[in-house]
Each structure stands twice: as structure tokens, then as C-alpha cells.
Amino acid sequence: MTATQTGIISGLILGLAATQGFTAFLITLVLGVIGLVVGRVLDGKLDVGELFGKGRDQ
């Protein structure tokens, strides 16, 4: 799935959540961001140590 397809699907899901109310929209948005971060970590494209500082390296 390309980034364009993922973006379109995400936009449609957020649009559906927005029709249910602002709270549902925010919950969907937050869960989407969490899913994005977890997916990036599992793909190896995001280092968790960089998110929280240097970690144990110092």
C-alpha cells in the first residue's frame, strides 16, 4: 500500500469519525498517530531511543 493510499484511507476514516462528533474525531486521530508510531518502530524506520533522548548511551 502506497503512502497516497494510506493517506486517503486515513482521511476517509477521520471524516467518518468527524460526523460522529468532535470527541470521536480526536480519539480517532490520537489512535491513528499511535498506530503510525508503532508501525514505524516495527518497520525499523523510527528509533525509539531518538524519541526519548539518548537513553542508555550516556
N, C-alpha and C positions, 0 to 999 in steps of 0.2 A: 504494500500500500504506500503510495507516494505521500509526500507532505501536503500536497494540494488536496488529495482525497481525505486525508486525516483532518485537515482544516475545515473542509466542507461539512464533514460529518459532525465535527465538534460544534460548528456554528449552528447546524440544524438542531442538535441536542440542546444547546444553550437557548435557542429560540423557543423550543418547546417548553423548557423549564421556565422561561420568562413569562409564558402565557399562564402559568400556574401561580405566579406571584413572585415578588422580588426575593423573598427568602429562599424559595426553591431555586431561583436563578443563582443566588450566591452560593448555596450549598453545592450545586452542580459545578459551578466554576471552581470552587476550592477543591472538590474531589478530582476534577479534571487536572488541576495543577499538580496535585499529589500523584496522580497516575502518571503524568508526564515525567516527574522527577524519578519515580520508581522505575519507569521504563528506560529512562536514560542511564540510570545506575546499572540496571540489568544488562543493557546493551554495551556497557563499558564506555559510554560517551561522556559520563559525568563521574568525577571522583568525589566521593562523599567527604573526604578529608579537606578538599578545597572549599566546600560549603561551610564547614565549621572551623576553619582556620588550619593551621599547620598540624594540629593534633599531636601525636606522639613523637614526631620528628625532632622536636626541640628538646 
